[in-house]
């Protein structure tokens, strides 16, 4: 999952930290909630640090 590019507006597949492709500030996203717009046109999001919690 960490290598898959996700488009803005898509539901986050997992809770965690997402970084825009091509660089930029990370954002925290919650599983199932829409990913925010990226800083630059044409960028996507990549999961870089999945939230660790007990299920």
Beta strands, then each sheet from edge to edge (+ up, - down):
strand 1: 16-20
strand 2: 27-29
strand 3: 45-50
sheet 1: 2+ 1- 3+
end
